[in-house]
Amino acid sequence: MKTTQSAVARLESGRVPPSTRTLEKVARATGTRLRIRFEPA
């Protein structure tokens, strides 16, 4: 992911919500794609 260990620790802890940019990095690193969408309630 080309990120620091502390950034990964924050993501894993769930204490800080991840940014869209971080989620994109995770998707690329895991061979998946990030998809964010709105759905009717």
N, C-alpha and C positions, 0 to 999 in steps of 0.2 A: 504494500500500500504506500510505501515511501512516506511514512509518518512516524512520529516519535512513540516510544513505549508509553509515555505518560498520556498521550492522546488515545491510544488503544485502551489503556486502563480506565480512563474516564468513560469511554464508550461501553466497555464491559460492565462497569459498575452501575450504569443506568442513572447516575446522579445528575448528569447533564444531558439534555436532549441533543442528539447529533444534528449537525447542519446538513443541508442538502448536499453540499460539497463532500462532506465526509461519507455520506451514504453512497454517493457516486463512486468514490474511491473503493469502498467495500464491494460494491457491485462489480467494478472492473477487476478487482483482485480475486473475486470468487467466480469469475466467468459468467456473471448474471447481468441483468439490466435492471436499473432502478425505474420503477413505475409508480408515479404518484397521481391519484385521481380523486375526484369528488363523485360521490354517489348520492342519489336521493335518500332522504331519511326514511 
